[in-house]
Amino acid sequence: MRFAGLVLPVLTALLIGCSGRRGAEVVARVGNSELTLEDARTHIDTTSSAFDLALNDYVAHWVNTELLYQEARRQGVESSEPFVHQLEDVRRQLANQSYLERTIYSDTGVVTTAQMVEYFRQHASEFLVHENTLKLNVIALNSRDVATAFAAAVSKGAPWNTAADSFRIEPATSSSVLSVSSGDYYTSQTLFPPELWKVASALSVNEVSFPVKTTGAYFVLQLLSKVQQGAPADFDMARPEVRQRLLIDGRRQRYDDLLGTLRRKYGVQVMLGSHRLTDTSHVHE
């Protein structure tokens, strides 16, 4: 909208153009308006090592904004008809957004597995793999010797989870196990450290890698499957997107239901032209 670019400057000017509190440390003043250190700290990252630089930048921004605001007030901008209309539009937008956040978007996101499975069954053809994906078992250990022993155990036929549980329980190896994952999907963007992707991509299905040394850990990988970009996605791969779709569908339905309820509550009439009256109190948008 035409006034969208004015929203933040207008609200900022209204909020920060106030006088400092008694006893607070004032760091800038424009006319009768003061900026306190406490107020400035709420607008910058106080944990940064460059705090002084950030403070200087914000103070300069505040001074410029306050100069413009005071001159705008002097020239009667706040009482002008365009400004009043824009401020009312902004107020309406913020009120609507706050109301929708509370009534529509504040759900806990509970979507059952049964709902997701049924949705995927009905829409399976819509879910494709967006990039090359590997399904992997991954373990991280802090000892090369332990990593070598684990890789050997799985290569000789020990089930991955059985071997992982054993290494986590045995006193001689338990302290070496940093993390374990089984049957997760990875892309080149989600497998970390990045050097693991090259090793994993070269494996054959069910093959176990040698220990891969990275900063602070040795990784052992087992490839379970490869899925090429554009191939149909199975349910496990599509699960996040399925859940997101169901959440969006649920919110859209609640939004439509809410509008229907409000139409019945308040009544709606739309007048088109000078002789036409349309009662839309039961129209579903």
C-alpha positions in Angstrom: 0.0 0.0 0.0 1.1 3.6 -0.5 1.4 4.3 3.2 3.3 1.1 4.0 6.7 2.8 3.9 5.5 5.3 6.4 4.4 2.9 9.1 7.8 2.4 10.9 8.9 6.0 10.7 5.5 7.2 12.0 5.5 4.7 14.9 9.1 5.3 15.7 8.6 9.0 15.9 5.6 8.6 18.1 7.4 6.2 20.5 10.8 7.8 20.9 9.9 11.5 20.9 9.5 11.6 24.7 11.4 13.2 27.5 13.9 11.4 29.7 13.0 10.1 33.1 14.3 11.7 36.2 17.7 10.4 37.3 18.3 8.5 34.1 21.6 9.1 32.2 20.8 11.3 29.2 22.9 10.5 26.1 21.3 12.9 23.6 18.9 15.8 23.5 16.9 17.5 20.7 15.0 20.5 21.9 13.0 19.2 24.9 13.2 15.5 24.0 15.8 13.4 25.6 17.2 9.9 24.9 18.4 8.0 28.0 21.1 5.3 28.0 18.5 2.9 29.3 16.2 3.5 26.3 19.1 3.3 23.8 20.2 0.0 25.3 16.8 -1.5 24.5 17.4 -0.9 20.8 20.9 -2.3 20.4 22.8 -5.6 21.1 24.3 -5.0 24.5 26.2 -8.3 24.4 28.3 -7.3 21.4 31.9 -6.4 21.8 31.2 -3.3 19.6 28.7 -1.9 22.0 30.1 1.7 21.9 30.0 1.7 18.1 26.4 0.4 18.1 25.5 3.0 20.7 27.0 5.8 18.7 25.1 4.6 15.6 21.8 4.4 17.4 22.2 7.9 19.0 22.9 9.4 15.6 19.8 7.6 14.2 17.7 8.9 17.1 18.9 12.5 16.7 18.1 12.5 13.0 14.7 10.9 13.6 13.8 13.3 16.4 14.9 16.4 14.3 12.5 15.3 11.5 9.7 14.5 13.9 9.9 17.8 15.7 9.9 19.7 12.4 7.0 17.6 11.1 5.0 18.5 14.3 5.9 22.2 13.9 4.5 22.2 10.4 1.3 20.5 11.5 1.9 17.2 9.8 0.2 15.2 12.6 -3.1 17.2 12.2 -3.2 16.9 8.4 -6.0 14.9 6.9 -3.6 12.5 5.0 -1.6 11.8 8.1 -4.7 11.1 10.2 -6.1 8.7 7.6 -2.7 6.9 7.3 -2.4 6.6 11.1 -5.9 5.2 11.3 -5.1 2.6 8.6 -1.9 1.6 10.5 -3.9 1.3 13.7 -6.5 -0.8 12.0 -3.8 -3.1 10.4 -2.0 -3.6 13.7 -5.3 -4.3 15.6 -6.3 -6.9 12.9 -2.9 -8.5 13.0 -2.9 -8.7 16.7 -6.4 -10.2 16.8 -5.5 -12.8 14.1 -2.3 -13.8 15.9 -4.4 -14.4 19.0 -7.3 -16.2 17.4 -5.9 -17.9 14.3 -2.1 -18.2 14.4 -1.5 -19.0 18.1 -2.4 -22.7 17.7 0.1 -25.2 19.1 0.6 -26.8 15.8 -0.8 -30.2 16.8 -1.1 -32.4 13.7 -1.4 -36.1 14.2 0.6 -38.7 12.3 -2.7 -40.3 11.1 -3.7 -36.9 9.6 -0.3 -36.6 7.8 -0.4 -40.1 6.5 -3.9 -39.7 5.1 -3.0 -36.3 3.5 0.1 -37.8 1.9 -1.9 -40.8 0.6 -4.2 -38.4 -1.2 -1.5 -36.0 -2.5 1.5 -38.3 -2.9 2.1 -37.2 -6.5 2.6 -33.6 -5.4 5.7 -34.4 -3.3 8.9 -34.6 -5.1 12.5 -34.5 -3.9 13.9 -31.0 -4.4 17.6 -31.9 -4.4 19.8 -35.0 -4.2 19.2 -36.6 -0.8 20.9 -39.4 1.2 19.4 -41.5 4.0 22.1 -42.2 6.4 23.1 -43.6 9.8 25.7 -41.3 11.4 27.8 -41.6 14.6 30.3 -39.1 15.9 33.1 -40.3 18.3 36.0 -38.5 19.8 38.5 -41.4 19.3 39.8 -42.7 16.0 40.4 -46.2 17.5 36.9 -46.4 18.8 35.5 -45.1 15.5 37.5 -47.8 13.6 36.2 -50.5 15.9 32.6 -49.3 15.4 33.0 -49.2 11.6 34.4 -52.7 11.7 31.6 -54.1 13.8 28.9 -52.7 11.5 30.8 -53.8 8.4 30.9 -57.4 9.8 27.1 -57.5 10.1 26.2 -55.9 13.4 23.0 -53.9 13.1 23.7 -50.2 13.4 21.5 -49.5 16.4 22.7 -52.6 18.2 26.3 -51.6 17.7 25.6 -48.0 18.7 23.8 -49.1 21.9 26.6 -51.4 22.8 29.3 -48.7 22.3 27.2 -46.3 24.5 26.9 -48.9 27.3 30.4 -50.4 27.4 32.6 -48.6 29.9 35.6 -48.7 27.5 33.8 -46.9 24.7 30.8 -45.0 26.3 32.7 -41.8 26.9 33.8 -41.7 23.2 30.3 -41.6 21.7 29.3 -38.0 21.0 26.1 -38.4 19.0 24.2 -41.1 17.1 21.4 -40.8 14.4 19.7 -43.5 12.5 17.8 -43.3 9.2 17.8 -39.6 8.8 17.6 -37.8 5.5 20.4 -35.3 4.5 21.2 -33.0 1.6 24.5 -31.3 0.9 23.1 -28.3 2.8 22.1 -30.2 6.0 24.9 -32.7 6.4 27.6 -31.2 8.7 30.5 -30.9 8.6 30.4 -30.4 4.8 33.2 -32.9 4.1 30.9 -35.7 5.1 28.8 -35.2 2.0 31.6 -36.2 -0.3 32.3 -39.4 1.6 28.6 -40.3 2.0 27.9 -39.7 -1.7 30.6 -42.2 -2.7 29.2 -45.0 -0.6 27.1 -47.9 -1.9 23.8 -48.8 -0.3 24.5 -50.4 3.2 28.3 -49.7 2.9 30.0 -48.3 6.0 32.5 -45.5 5.7 36.0 -45.4 7.2 36.3 -42.9 10.1 36.2 -39.4 8.7 38.3 -37.0 10.8 36.8 -33.5 11.3 37.4 -30.8 13.8 36.7 -32.4 17.2 35.3 -35.7 16.1 35.5 -38.8 13.9 32.4 -39.7 12.0 31.3 -43.1 10.7 28.5 -43.1 8.1 26.3 -45.9 6.6 24.4 -45.2 3.5 20.8 -46.6 3.5 19.5 -45.1 0.2 20.0 -42.4 -2.4 17.2 -40.3 -3.8 17.8 -38.2 -6.9 16.3 -34.7 -7.3 12.9 -34.9 -8.9 12.1 -38.4 -7.7 8.9 -39.0 -5.8 9.3 -38.4 -2.1 8.3 -41.0 0.4 6.3 -40.1 3.5 9.3 -39.6 5.8 10.9 -37.2 3.4 7.6 -35.3 2.8 6.6 -35.2 6.5 7.7 -31.6 7.2 6.0 -30.3 4.1 2.8 -32.3 4.8 2.7 -31.0 8.3 3.1 -27.4 7.1 0.3 -27.8 4.5 -2.0 -29.2 7.1 -1.3 -26.3 9.5 -1.9 -23.8 6.7 -5.1 -25.5 5.7 -6.3 -25.5 9.3 -5.6 -21.8 9.7 -7.3 -21.0 6.5 -10.4 -23.0 7.6 -10.4 -21.2 10.9 -10.1 -17.9 9.2 -13.1 -18.6 6.9 -15.1 -19.9 9.9 -14.2 -16.7 11.8 -15.4 -14.5 9.0 -18.6 -16.4 8.7 -19.2 -16.0 12.5 -18.5 -12.3 12.3 -20.8 -11.8 9.4 -23.6 -13.4 11.3 -22.7 -11.3 14.4 -22.5 -7.9 12.8 -24.4 -8.2 9.5 -22.8 -7.0 6.3 -24.3 -5.0 3.5 -22.5 -3.9 0.3 -24.0 -1.1 -1.7 -23.0 -1.2 -5.4 -24.0 1.8 -7.4 -26.9 4.2 -6.4 -29.8 1.7 -6.7 -28.3 -1.7 -5.8 -28.2 -3.2 -2.3 -26.5 -6.5 -1.7 -26.9 -8.3 1.6 -23.8 -10.5 2.1 -24.4 -11.5 5.7 -24.3 -15.2 4.6 -21.8 -15.0 1.8 -18.7 -17.2 2.4 -15.4 -15.6 1.3 
